[in-house]
Amino acid sequence: MARGSKQTTRTNIGRTQTKQSLFSGPADIVQPRLIFIVAVAALTVIGLVMVFSSSTIQAMAEGSSPTAYVTKQAAITLGSALMCLAIAGLVPYVRWLDRLLLAVWSVVVILLLLTALIGTVGLGAKRWIVLGPVNFQPSEFAKAAIVLVMARLLSQYRSSDISFEDLALRCAVGVLLPVAIIFIFQSDLGTTIICFVGIMAVLWIGEVPKTVFWGIIILLVVLGMAAILLTGYRGSRMSFLNPRADPYGDGYQLIHSFYAFGEGGLFGVGLGNSREKYLYLPEAETDFIFAIIGEEMGLAGALVIVGLFCAVLYSGLKIARNAPDLFGGMIAGGCTLMLVFQAFLNIGCVLGMLPTTGKPLPFISSGGSAMIGSYLLVGLILSVSLGSGADAPIFERRREDLRVVRSTSRPARSGRSGPPSPSGADASSRGRGRGRGSGRRAGGTSSRRHR
C-alpha cells in the first residue's frame, strides 16, 4: 500500500471514530464491544464492594475511617474511567503510528529511570515514586506503552517500512529496554512476565514464523525459571508447593488464603462476614482480595469473577479479530491477553497454584496505579473497537447501491451494436445482466458492449 493511501486510511478512520458512540455500528462489531464494557463494569463494581468489605478492619486499625480505602478507590476508579473514555473516543488508535507514541514512550522510560534512582522501597522492592501525597507505580503504565511499541514496529516491518535489522534494533531499544529496567532495577518479575505475555500476544497475532515464536517462548521459560531459582528471595516463593512446611513464615499468607476458601464453601459466609480480614490474611484488600471473595461469596462468587474475565477475553479477542488492520488487531489482542493473564496469574497465586508474585487482580484489588494501568489497556481496546466501524458507512452505502436484476428473456445475440429499442430496453438490459451474471448499481450504467 502506498504511503499516501495509508495516510488517507488513517485520516478516514480517525474522523469516523470521533463521530461514533460506544453503542453505534454494525452488530458484529457492537456486540463484543458491549460484552467487553459490561464485563469490565461488573468487575469494577464488584471490586469496589469487596474493597469496602475487606479494608474496613485495616482502615480502623490504622486510625482512619472505615470507608477510607473505598472512598479513595472510588475516586481513582472514576478518574480512570473518564481517562479511558477520553482515550477511546478522542484518540484514534492509528494516532499511535505517529509521534504521539514516541512522546508517551519517552515519558514512561524517564519515570522508570527515576524510580530506579529516587524510588521508594515498598515490600522489599523499589517500585514507587512519591510526590507529596501522590504515590504511583510507573511500571503499571509501561505495560500499555510496551504493547503499543511492539505492535507499531511489527506493523511497520510487515508493511516493508523497515528492514529486519531495523526491527531488531528498535525492539531492543523500544521494547527490551523498559522491560530490562523493570526487571533489573525494580526486581519486578511479575510485571516482567506480564509484559512478555503482551509482547508474545502481539507476535502471535502478527503471525511471526512458528519456529521463531516457540523459540522465544522456550527461551523466556528458561530465563524465568533461572530468575526464580537462582535468586534467594524468589526461590523462597516456591513454598507454595508446601506452605505448611513453614506455617509462620513463607507459607503463612497462603495458608490463611486456604482458610478463607475453606470457610466460604459453596455460597460463602455472607458479604462483610469474613474472618480472615481481621488482620489474619495479609494484603486482604489488594493482592489476596480473591480469597476474601471466596470466603464471603463462596465458590459461586469466585466462579462469577472467573466467568467475567473469560467474557473480557472472548470479547477482547473478537474486537481484535474485527480490527480494520493488523496494527489494531495487535493492540487489542495484546492488551486483552495482558489483562486476562494478570487476572489468572493473581487467581493462581491466591489458590496456591503459582508462586506469589504480588500482582493485583485487575479492576478489583485496591490500588490506584493498578486501576489506572488496567483502564489504560481498556481504553486502547475500545479505541480499536470504535475504529473497526470506520468503514461501515461506506460499505453500507455501496450495499444499498447494489441492485439484483433478474432476467426473463434470453441475452441478445452477439453482433448487435448500439442501444436497444425503447420497447425492449428493459428486457435487453436484463438479458445482458443474466448472461454475464452481473448486477447494476443505482444511478449508474451497467450495460456492456458485445463484441
C-alpha positions in Angstrom: 0.0 0.0 0.0 1.3 3.4 -0.9 2.2 5.9 1.8 -0.4 8.3 0.6 -3.2 5.7 0.8 -2.1 4.7 4.3 -2.3 8.3 5.5 -5.8 8.6 3.9 -7.0 5.4 5.6 -5.7 6.7 9.0 -7.4 10.0 8.5 -10.7 8.4 7.5 -10.7 6.1 10.5 -9.9 8.9 12.8 -12.6 11.2 11.5 -15.3 8.4 11.6 -14.3 7.3 15.1 -14.9 10.7 16.6 -18.4 10.6 15.2 -19.3 7.2 16.6 -20.6 6.3 20.0 -19.9 3.2 22.1 -23.3 1.8 21.1 -23.5 2.5 17.3 -22.2 0.5 14.4 -22.7 -2.9 12.8 -24.0 -5.7 15.1 -20.9 -7.9 14.8 -18.8 -5.0 16.0 -21.0 -3.6 18.7 -21.9 -6.9 20.3 -18.3 -7.8 21.5 -17.8 -4.1 22.5 -20.9 -4.2 24.7 -19.9 -7.5 26.3 -16.5 -6.1 27.0 -17.9 -2.9 28.6 -20.5 -4.8 30.7 -17.8 -7.3 31.9 -15.4 -4.6 32.9 -18.1 -2.5 34.6 -19.3 -5.5 36.5 -15.8 -6.4 37.7 -15.3 -2.7 38.8 -18.5 -2.6 40.8 -17.7 -5.9 42.5 -14.2 -4.6 43.2 -15.5 -1.5 45.0 -17.8 -3.6 47.1 -15.1 -6.1 48.0 -12.6 -3.3 48.7 -15.0 -1.8 51.2 -15.7 -5.2 52.8 -12.1 -6.3 53.0 -10.5 -3.0 54.1 -12.7 -1.8 57.0 -10.7 -3.5 59.7 -7.4 -2.5 58.2 -8.6 1.1 58.0 -9.8 1.2 61.6 -6.5 -0.4 62.8 -4.7 2.5 61.1 -6.9 5.0 62.9 -8.8 6.0 59.7 -12.5 5.9 58.8 -13.8 2.5 57.8 -14.6 3.9 54.4 -11.2 5.4 53.8 -10.0 2.8 51.4 -13.1 2.5 49.3 -13.5 6.3 49.1 -10.0 6.7 47.7 -10.6 3.7 45.4 -13.9 5.1 44.1 -12.3 8.4 43.2 -9.4 6.7 41.4 -11.9 4.5 39.6 -13.9 7.4 38.4 -10.9 9.2 37.1 -9.6 6.1 35.4 -13.0 5.5 33.7 -13.0 9.1 32.4 -9.5 8.8 31.1 -10.5 5.5 29.4 -13.4 7.2 27.6 -11.1 10.1 26.5 -8.6 7.6 25.0 -11.3 5.6 23.3 -13.3 8.5 21.9 -10.7 11.2 21.3 -7.5 9.3 20.4 -8.0 7.0 17.3 -5.7 4.0 17.6 -4.0 5.0 14.3 -2.5 8.0 16.1 -0.1 5.6 17.8 1.6 5.3 14.5 2.6 8.9 14.7 5.0 10.8 17.1 2.5 10.6 19.9 3.8 7.1 20.8 7.4 8.4 20.9 6.4 11.1 23.4 4.5 8.6 25.6 7.3 6.1 25.5 9.9 8.7 26.5 7.8 9.8 29.5 7.4 6.2 30.6 11.2 5.4 30.3 12.0 8.6 32.2 9.6 7.6 35.0 11.1 4.1 35.2 14.6 5.5 35.4 13.5 8.0 38.1 12.1 5.0 40.0 15.4 3.3 39.9 17.2 6.5 41.2 14.8 8.1 43.7 12.1 5.5 44.0 10.6 4.4 47.4 11.1 0.9 48.7 7.9 -0.9 49.4 7.5 -4.6 50.4 11.2 -5.1 49.6 11.2 -3.6 46.1 11.9 -0.2 44.7 8.9 0.3 42.5 7.2 3.5 43.7 7.6 7.3 43.1 6.3 9.5 45.9 5.4 13.1 45.0 3.9 14.7 48.1 0.5 13.0 48.8 0.7 11.1 45.5 2.5 7.9 45.0 2.4 5.7 41.9 4.0 2.8 40.2 5.3 3.7 36.7 5.6 0.0 35.6 1.8 -0.2 35.5 1.8 2.5 32.8 4.7 0.9 31.0 2.7 -2.2 30.1 0.5 -0.3 27.6 3.5 1.6 26.1 5.4 -1.7 25.5 2.4 -3.3 23.7 2.0 -0.2 21.5 5.6 0.0 20.6 5.8 -3.8 19.7 2.6 -3.6 17.6 3.9 -0.5 15.8 7.3 -2.0 15.0 5.9 -5.3 13.8 3.3 -3.5 11.7 6.0 -1.4 10.1 8.1 -4.5 9.3 5.1 -6.3 7.8 4.4 -3.4 5.6 8.1 -3.2 4.5 8.6 0.2 6.0 11.6 -1.0 8.0 14.1 -3.8 7.5 14.6 -6.8 9.8 17.8 -5.2 11.1 15.9 -2.0 11.9 13.2 -4.1 13.6 15.7 -5.9 15.8 17.5 -2.7 16.8 14.3 -0.8 17.5 12.8 -3.7 19.5 16.0 -3.8 21.6 15.6 -0.1 22.5 11.9 0.4 22.4 10.7 -2.9 24.0 13.5 -4.7 25.8 15.0 -1.5 27.4 11.9 -0.7 29.6 11.4 -4.4 30.4 15.0 -4.7 31.5 14.6 -1.6 33.7 11.6 -3.2 35.3 13.3 -6.5 35.9 16.8 -5.4 36.9 16.2 -2.1 38.9 12.8 -2.8 40.3 13.2 -6.6 40.8 9.6 -7.0 39.5 9.4 -10.4 37.9 5.6 -10.4 37.9 5.3 -7.3 35.7 8.2 -8.5 33.5 6.2 -11.7 32.8 3.1 -9.8 32.1 4.9 -7.5 29.7 6.4 -10.5 27.8 2.9 -12.0 27.6 1.7 -8.9 25.8 4.8 -9.0 23.6 4.2 -12.6 22.6 0.5 -11.9 22.0 1.5 -9.2 19.5 3.9 -11.6 17.8 1.3 -14.3 17.7 -1.4 -12.0 16.1 1.3 -10.6 13.8 1.9 -14.1 12.5 5.6 -14.4 13.0 7.1 -17.8 11.9 6.2 -20.6 14.4 9.8 -21.6 14.9 10.7 -18.0 16.0 7.6 -17.8 18.2 8.1 -21.0 20.0 11.8 -20.5 20.2 11.2 -17.2 22.0 8.8 -18.8 24.4 11.2 -21.6 25.3 14.0 -19.1 25.9 11.7 -17.0 28.1 10.6 -20.0 30.2 14.3 -21.0 30.8 15.2 -17.4 31.8 12.2 -17.2 34.0 13.0 -20.4 35.9 16.6 -19.3 36.3 15.4 -15.9 37.7 13.3 -17.7 40.3 15.6 -20.5 41.3 18.9 -18.5 41.3 17.6 -15.6 43.4 17.2 -16.2 47.1 14.0 -14.3 47.9 12.4 -15.5 44.7 13.3 -19.1 45.5 11.6 -18.8 48.8 8.3 -18.2 47.0 8.4 -21.8 45.8 7.0 -22.5 49.3 3.6 -22.6 47.6 4.4 -26.2 46.8 4.3 -27.0 50.5 3.2 -23.9 52.5 2.8 -25.9 55.8 6.5 -26.6 55.8 6.8 -23.0 57.2 3.4 -22.1 58.5 4.5 -19.0 60.4 6.9 -17.8 57.7 6.8 -18.0 53.9 3.7 -20.2 54.0 1.6 -18.1 56.4 -0.2 -15.9 53.8 -1.1 -18.9 51.6 -2.3 -21.0 54.5 -4.8 -18.3 55.6 -5.9 -17.9 52.0 -6.8 -21.6 52.1 -8.7 -21.0 55.4 -10.7 -18.3 53.7 -11.8 -20.6 50.8 -12.5 -23.4 53.2 -14.8 -21.2 55.3 -16.6 -19.9 52.2 -17.8 -23.2 50.9 -20.3 -23.1 48.1 -22.1 -19.8 48.7 -19.9 -18.1 51.3 -20.4 -16.8 54.8 -22.1 -13.6 53.6 -21.0 -10.2 52.4 -19.0 -8.5 55.1 -18.7 -11.5 57.4 -15.1 -12.5 56.5 -13.0 -13.6 59.5 -9.7 -13.6 57.7 -9.9 -9.9 57.0 -9.4 -9.3 60.8 -5.7 -8.9 60.1 -5.1 -12.6 59.7 -4.7 -12.6 56.0 -2.0 -10.0 54.9 -2.8 -7.8 51.9 -6.5 -8.8 52.1 -7.7 -5.8 50.2 -5.0 -5.9 47.5 -3.2 -9.0 46.2 -5.3 -11.5 48.1 -8.7 -10.0 47.7 -9.8 -13.0 45.7 -9.5 -15.1 48.9 -12.0 -12.7 50.6 -14.3 -13.1 47.7 -14.1 -16.9 48.1 -14.8 -16.6 51.8 -17.7 -14.2 51.6 -19.3 -15.2 48.3 -18.2 -18.8 48.2 -17.3 -20.9 45.1 -20.3 -19.4 43.3 -18.9 -15.8 43.7 -15.4 -16.9 42.7 -16.7 -18.6 39.5 -18.6 -15.4 38.7 -15.3 -13.5 38.7 -13.7 -16.1 36.6 -16.6 -16.0 34.2 -16.4 -12.2 33.8 -12.7 -12.4 33.0 -13.5 -15.1 30.4 -16.0 -12.7 28.9 -13.3 -10.0 28.8 -11.0 -12.5 27.0 -13.7 -13.5 24.5 -14.9 -10.0 23.6 -11.4 -8.5 23.5 -10.2 -11.2 21.0 -13.3 -10.6 19.0 -12.5 -6.9 18.9 -9.0 -7.8 17.8 -10.4 -10.0 15.0 -12.7 -7.3 13.8 -10.0 -4.7 13.7 -9.6 -2.8 10.4 -5.9 -3.6 10.1 -3.2 -5.7 11.6 -2.0 -2.8 13.8 -5.4 -2.5 15.5 -5.6 -6.3 15.9 -2.3 -6.5 17.6 -3.1 -3.6 20.0 -6.5 -5.1 21.0 -5.2 -8.7 21.3 -2.1 -7.8 23.2 -3.9 -5.6 25.7 -6.6 -8.2 26.2 -4.3 -11.1 26.8 -2.2 -8.9 29.1 -5.2 -8.0 31.2 -6.6 -11.5 31.5 -3.2 -13.2 32.1 -2.6 -10.9 35.0 -6.1 -11.8 36.4 -5.5 -15.5 36.2 -1.9 -15.1 37.5 -3.3 -13.4 40.6 -6.0 -16.1 41.0 -3.4 -18.9 40.6 -1.2 -17.3 43.3 -4.2 -17.0 45.7 -5.2 -20.6 45.1 -1.6 -21.9 45.7 -1.2 -23.0 42.1 1.6 -20.5 41.3 4.3 -18.7 43.3 3.2 -15.4 44.8 4.1 -12.5 42.5 2.4 -9.6 44.2 0.3 -8.6 41.2 -3.2 -7.2 41.9 -6.4 -8.5 40.5 -7.4 -6.1 37.7 -10.4 -3.9 38.4 -10.9 -5.5 41.8 -7.9 -5.1 44.0 -7.3 -1.8 45.9 -4.6 0.3 44.3 -4.5 3.4 42.2 -1.7 2.6 39.8 -3.1 -0.8 39.0 -6.6 0.6 38.3 -5.2 3.4 36.1 -3.0 0.9 34.2 -5.9 -1.5 33.7 -8.2 1.2 32.3 -5.4 2.4 30.0 -5.5 -1.0 28.4 -9.3 -0.9 28.3 -9.2 2.5 26.6 -6.8 1.2 23.9 -9.1 -1.9 23.2 -12.2 0.3 22.9 -10.3 2.7 20.6 -9.7 -0.2 18.2 -13.3 -1.3 18.5 -14.6 2.2 17.6 -12.1 2.3 14.7 -13.5 -1.0 13.5 -16.7 0.7 12.4 -14.9 3.4 10.5 -15.6 2.0 7.0 -19.0 0.7 7.9 -21.0 3.7 6.4 -19.1 3.4 3.1 -19.8 -0.4 2.9 -23.5 0.2 3.7 -23.9 2.8 1.0 -22.2 0.5 -1.5 -24.5 -2.3 -0.5 -27.6 -0.1 -0.8 -26.5 0.9 -4.3 -26.3 -2.7 -5.5 -29.4 -4.0 -7.2 -30.1 -7.6 -8.1 -31.6 -7.7 -11.6 -33.4 -10.8 -12.7 -33.9 -11.6 -16.4 -37.0 -13.0 -18.0 -35.6 -13.1 -21.6 -32.5 -14.5 -23.2 -29.5 -12.3 -23.7 -29.1 -10.6 -27.0 -27.1 -12.2 -29.7 -23.6 -11.1 -30.3 -23.0 -8.9 -33.2 -25.7 -6.4 -32.3 -24.5 -2.9 -31.6 -26.0 0.3 -30.5 -28.6 0.9 -27.8 -31.7 -1.4 -27.7 -35.0 -0.2 -29.0 -37.2 1.6 -26.4 -39.7 -1.2 -26.4 -37.1 -3.8 -25.5 -34.7 -1.7 -23.4 -35.5 -3.3 -20.1 -35.6 -6.8 -21.5 -32.3 -6.4 -23.3 -30.7 -4.9 -20.3 -31.9 -7.6 -18.0 -30.9 -10.3 -20.6 -27.3 -9.0 -20.7 -27.2 -8.9 -16.9 -28.3 -12.5 -16.7 -25.9 -13.7 -19.4 -22.9 -12.0 -17.7 -24.0 -12.7 -14.1 -23.6 -9.1 -13.2 -25.7 -6.7 -11.2 -26.3 -3.0 -11.7 -25.6 0.0 -9.4 -28.3 2.5 -9.0 -27.6 5.8 -10.6 -25.1 4.3 -13.0 -24.9 2.4 -16.3 -24.3 -1.3 -16.2 -24.7 -2.2 -19.9 -21.8 -3.8 -21.7 -20.9 -3.7 -25.3 -20.9 -7.0 -27.1 -18.2 -7.9 -29.4 
